[in-house]
């Protein structure tokens, strides 16, 4: 057990200076004989080699060279006999841990203290290592808030990426085939920040296997045959920056320039995507209850049969998909889709509101529509519903069709939102119909901003615009300036992508309806938030093993995004972000934004189920949700597959907006 702990934790390493800079590198190698516990050897540098106190069955050559502003570290291991090994390296920054925040892109921000102890965070341990495929870029980084100094370590990816199936999920594990997956992390056991990295992967002090579930660690061993060798390379990059947010922005640019992700050849055109997705509007439609809806949450991947769980916003996006169906039906001359969309709107107008004018947003409708007193509202779902209705009303108005009752309902709800807003500009995350707060956290506040701006544009009510500006005052002070994007995902309350996207969207909407210095200020905030939002989007293609469906389908992860610290899978959540990023590229001259926009738009249709290519889904058009790209799952199937239950309501809505680039611009102009 002591040897295993040493293998997994990366401690007790000898120290070798890398350069004239402050960073010092330490090395160890763990060697395993099948059936025996691994033996850990600390290594010292001697004449360009890494050697141990006793003879090793491998020769290890080490080389460093300047590559631009980086140091590139190369380690070549050659076997004298058949060998199973794991090599790990530690970069001692000299920064005091208490002054530091850490960054593993798309998975770790600051110290992950928004996350509970059941997820990776400083609540549980101060030293962590993770598989590279958990991260949007294979990089680990640290920012010293006292000096502004930074250090990142980035794996130089192999030309031939691969992964291997595991026979065991914890302890010492010999890989069952070729894998290129290493690990990245940090070590703070002595109060000094060290960045850790190596190959093949280890995950310590715990593995994060599914939501809020930590299990014992794992240490993988790769095999080298006699005279076989492997070369491993990492870039070490030192810098200095003004704050953690700028560190994330600088690192995103650095990663983008290093990895240079290219757009894919899209499998389908936007029109072809919509044609396939429109099948969802027909098959998922449920009309046997007073409230009509598309079944979009808690359905099975294998048959996609409708269920009675109705979620108006968030995962279900009922009204937005109703509008999509109606608009698409009129465009294509499909009267069935027009009727479905209109019937959904009509049913929610009659049965979907509480006494105080809020939407009834989440229910198992077979048990009846819930009473007002039993409902907990979320500012996010209410805002998403108003967003959908205002798009519908604006579309109808342009076709000379006016819905006075709907307009009055929206005025009532928007006015009720003004009552909810706190003096500092924030909205409670969750509340009851009598306006009492259930969760006063302000992390979901920016989800209301775009809705208020739309209300201002549609009804010409400046009170809504004033309220929207107050939300961004709060957003600037408490979220953007603190680089603290959290709690927008309603089934988790942690650091998450959707909070950053909400901040981008909120500031964009205000930039679109203001002028001069005020507009410039909102553009600046939008740009800062955009780097955080994009920090969740993959810039490389993680490898899969043969037999893992996603790999067998030829899936490329570039352009897809991780969800949150708690929910460690990738998905197609983008909605308006891609259009905003493309617009930001024009107004800020950040050309990388244009490039990543092209990557995202070309990539997100890869798993669209069609009749001849169902991609593991039972019905064409029901786009998958929980895409499990690393060793994490919701309890079913694991890497390379989906969970057995999914929520396609929001995936259809997200892709529909991705391929509807003029929708918001036309509304706001």
C-alpha positions, 0 to 999 in steps of 0.5 A, spaced: 500 500 500 505 504 501 508 503 494 501 504 491 500 511 495 507 513 492 505 511 485 499 515 485 501 521 489 507 523 486 511 525 492 518 525 495 521 527 488 528 529 487 529 536 484 532 538 478 533 545 476 530 546 469 533 553 467 535 559 470 528 561 471 524 559 478 521 552 476 524 546 478 523 539 475 522 533 479 522 526 476 520 519 478 518 512 475 514 507 477 515 500 474 511 494 475 511 486 474 504 483 473 502 480 479 506 485 484 506 491 487 509 497 483 516 499 485 517 507 485 524 510 483 526 517 484 530 520 478 536 524 478 539 528 472 546 525 469 549 527 463 542 528 459 539 522 462 535 520 468 537 515 473 536 512 479 540 509 485 539 502 482 539 499 475 533 500 471 530 496 465 529 502 461 534 508 459 531 515 460 533 520 456 531 528 457 532 534 453 529 541 454 529 546 448 527 553 447 520 553 442 518 560 442 517 563 449 516 556 451 521 550 454 519 544 451 521 538 455 522 531 452 523 524 455 525 518 451 524 511 455 527 505 451 526 498 454 532 494 455 527 488 457 519 488 457 517 493 462 511 496 465 512 503 467 508 510 469 513 516 469 511 522 473 514 529 473 513 535 478 514 542 476 515 546 483 513 554 482 515 556 488 508 560 489 505 559 496 499 555 495 495 560 499 496 565 494 494 561 488 488 559 483 489 553 479 486 552 472 485 545 468 481 548 462 473 546 462 474 542 469 478 546 474 477 554 476 480 557 482 480 552 487 473 549 485 470 551 492 463 552 488 463 545 488 461 540 494 466 536 497 463 530 493 466 533 487 473 534 485 475 541 489 480 544 495 474 541 500 476 534 499 484 535 497 489 540 495 493 535 490 489 532 484 491 529 478 486 527 472 486 524 465 488 529 460 481 527 456 477 531 461 480 537 459 479 542 453 486 542 452 491 538 455 494 543 460 495 544 467 496 551 470 497 556 476 496 563 477 500 567 483 495 572 485 500 575 489 505 577 484 501 575 478 506 570 475 503 564 472 506 557 469 502 552 465 504 545 462 501 543 456 502 536 453 504 536 446 499 531 443 502 525 439 500 524 432 497 518 433 492 518 439 489 512 442 486 509 448 485 502 451 480 499 455 481 498 462 480 491 466 480 495 472 478 502 474 482 503 481 489 501 484 494 499 479 492 497 472 496 495 466 493 498 460 490 493 455 493 496 449 496 502 446 494 509 449 496 516 449 492 519 455 497 522 460 495 526 466 495 533 469 494 536 475 497 539 481 501 538 488 500 543 494 502 538 500 507 542 502 504 549 501 508 550 495 504 550 488 507 544 484 504 542 477 504 535 476 504 531 469 506 524 466 504 518 462 500 514 462 494 517 466 493 517 474 487 520 477 489 522 485 487 522 490 480 520 488 477 518 481 471 522 479 466 517 476 459 520 476 456 526 479 458 527 486 461 520 486 469 520 488 472 513 488 479 510 490 485 512 485 488 509 479 495 508 476 495 506 469 502 502 467 504 502 459 508 496 456 514 497 452 517 491 449 524 490 449 528 495 445 521 499 444 521 506 446 516 512 447 518 519 447 513 524 451 513 532 450 510 537 454 511 545 453 512 549 460 510 556 459 511 562 464 508 568 464 505 574 468 498 577 468 493 582 471 488 577 474 485 570 474 480 572 469 486 575 464 490 568 466 484 564 463 484 569 457 491 568 455 491 561 456 485 560 452 489 564 446 495 560 448 492 553 447 488 555 441 495 557 437 498 551 440 493 546 438 490 550 432 484 546 431 481 546 424 473 546 422 471 539 420 467 537 413 460 538 416 456 531 415 450 536 414 448 542 411 444 547 416 437 545 412 439 538 412 440 538 420 433 542 421 430 537 416 432 531 421 431 535 427 424 536 425 422 529 426 423 530 434 417 535 433 412 530 430 414 524 434 415 527 441 409 531 441 404 529 447 397 532 446 393 528 451 394 533 457 391 540 458 398 542 457 401 540 451 408 539 450 414 536 446 417 530 451 424 532 452 427 530 458 428 523 462 426 519 456 430 513 454 435 513 448 433 506 445 426 508 444 425 515 445 418 514 447 414 520 450 414 521 458 410 525 463 415 529 465 415 536 463 420 542 463 418 548 460 425 551 460 432 548 462 432 541 459 425 541 456 425 548 452 418 546 451 415 553 448 422 554 444 421 548 440 414 550 439 416 556 436 421 552 432 416 547 430 411 553 428 416 557 424 419 551 420 412 548 419 410 555 415 417 555 412 416 548 409 408 548 408 408 543 413 401 544 416 402 539 422 408 542 425 404 549 425 398 546 428 403 542 433 406 549 435 400 553 435 396 548 440 402 548 445 402 555 445 394 555 446 395 550 452 400 554 456 396 560 455 390 557 458 393 552 463 400 554 464 400 560 469 400 561 476 396 566 480 402 571 480 403 571 473 409 566 473 409 560 468 408 553 471 415 550 469 416 543 472 412 537 473 410 530 472 403 532 468 400 525 469 399 527 476 396 533 474 398 540 474 401 542 480 398 547 485 401 554 486 403 553 493 407 547 491 411 550 485 419 553 486 420 557 480 427 558 477 429 565 474 433 561 468 426 557 466 422 563 467 427 567 463 427 562 457 420 561 457 419 569 456 424 569 451 421 563 447 414 567 447 417 574 445 420 570 439 413 567 437 410 574 438 415 578 434 414 573 429 407 573 429 407 580 429 411 580 422 406 576 419 400 581 421 398 576 427 397 579 434 396 576 440 393 581 445 392 576 451 399 573 450 402 580 450 398 582 457 401 575 460 408 577 458 407 584 461 405 581 467 411 576 468 416 582 466 413 586 471 413 581 476 420 580 475 422 587 476 419 586 483 424 580 484 430 584 483 434 586 489 437 593 490 444 590 487 441 588 481 441 580 482 435 575 481 434 570 486 436 563 483 430 560 485 423 562 489 416 561 490 410 564 487 409 568 493 416 572 491 419 569 497 426 566 496 428 559 496 435 560 493 438 567 494 444 566 490 445 571 484 449 566 479 443 565 475 442 573 474 444 574 467 439 569 464 434 574 466 438 580 462 436 578 455 429 577 456 429 584 459 432 587 453 427 583 449 421 586 453 424 593 452 425 592 445 418 589 444 414 593 449 418 599 448 418 599 456 424 603 459 423 600 465 425 593 463 432 596 460 434 599 466 433 593 470 437 589 465 443 594 466 442 593 473 443 586 472 449 587 468 452 592 474 451 586 478 454 581 473 460 586 472 462 587 480 460 580 482 461 575 477 466 577 471 471 581 475 471 576 480 472 570 474 467 567 478 461 563 473 457 559 477 450 556 479 446 557 472 446 549 471 439 548 475 441 541 477 448 543 479 450 549 483 458 549 481 463 552 476 459 551 470 459 553 462 452 555 462 454 561 467 459 564 463 455 563 456 449 567 460 454 572 462 456 573 454 449 573 452 447 578 457 452 583 455 451 582 448 444 584 448 446 590 452 451 592 447 446 591 441 441 596 444 446 601 447 451 606 444 458 609 444 462 609 451 456 605 454 456 600 448 464 599 448 463 597 456 458 592 454 463 589 449 469 589 453 465 585 458 462 580 453 469 579 451 472 578 458 466 573 459 467 570 452 474 567 454 471 563 460 465 561 456 470 558 450 474 555 456 469 549 456 470 548 449 474 542 446 480 544 442 483 537 441 480 530 439 480 526 445 482 518 443 477 513 444 478 505 444 476 500 439 469 498 441 467 505 444 461 507 440 464 514 439 470 512 436 468 507 432 463 513 429 469 517 428 467 522 433 471 528 434 471 532 440 473 539 438 468 544 438 464 540 443 464 543 450 464 540 457 458 542 462 461 543 469 465 541 475 459 536 477 457 534 470 463 532 466 461 530 460 460 534 453 454 536 449 452 541 444 450 547 449 451 553 444 444 556 443 446 563 441 454 563 443 457 562 436 453 568 433 455 572 439 463 570 438 463 571 431 460 578 432 465 579 437 471 577 432 468 583 428 468 588 433 474 586 437 478 584 431 480 577 435 481 573 430 481 566 434 473 568 435 472 567 428 476 561 427 473 557 434 466 559 431 467 555 425 470 549 428 464 549 433 459 550 427 462 545 423 462 540 429 456 540 433 452 536 428 456 530 428 452 525 432 445 527 429 441 521 428 439 519 421 435 513 419 441 510 416 446 513 421 442 513 428 449 514 432 446 510 438 439 513 439 433 510 437 429 515 433 432 520 427 432 527 429 433 526 437 440 529 438 444 526 444 445 529 450 450 526 455 456 524 450 461 521 455 468 522 452 472 520 458 472 515 464 465 519 467 458 517 467 451 518 469 451 511 472 450 507 465 455 505 459 461 509 460 466 513 456 464 512 448 457 512 449 451 515 452 447 515 459 441 510 458 436 516 459 437 523 456 434 530 455 433 532 447 429 537 448 434 542 449 439 539 444 434 540 439 433 547 441 440 549 441 442 546 434 436 550 432 439 556 434 446 555 432 443 554 425 439 560 425 444 565 425 439 571 424 434 570 429 436 574 435 439 580 430 433 581 427 429 581 433 434 586 436 434 591 430 
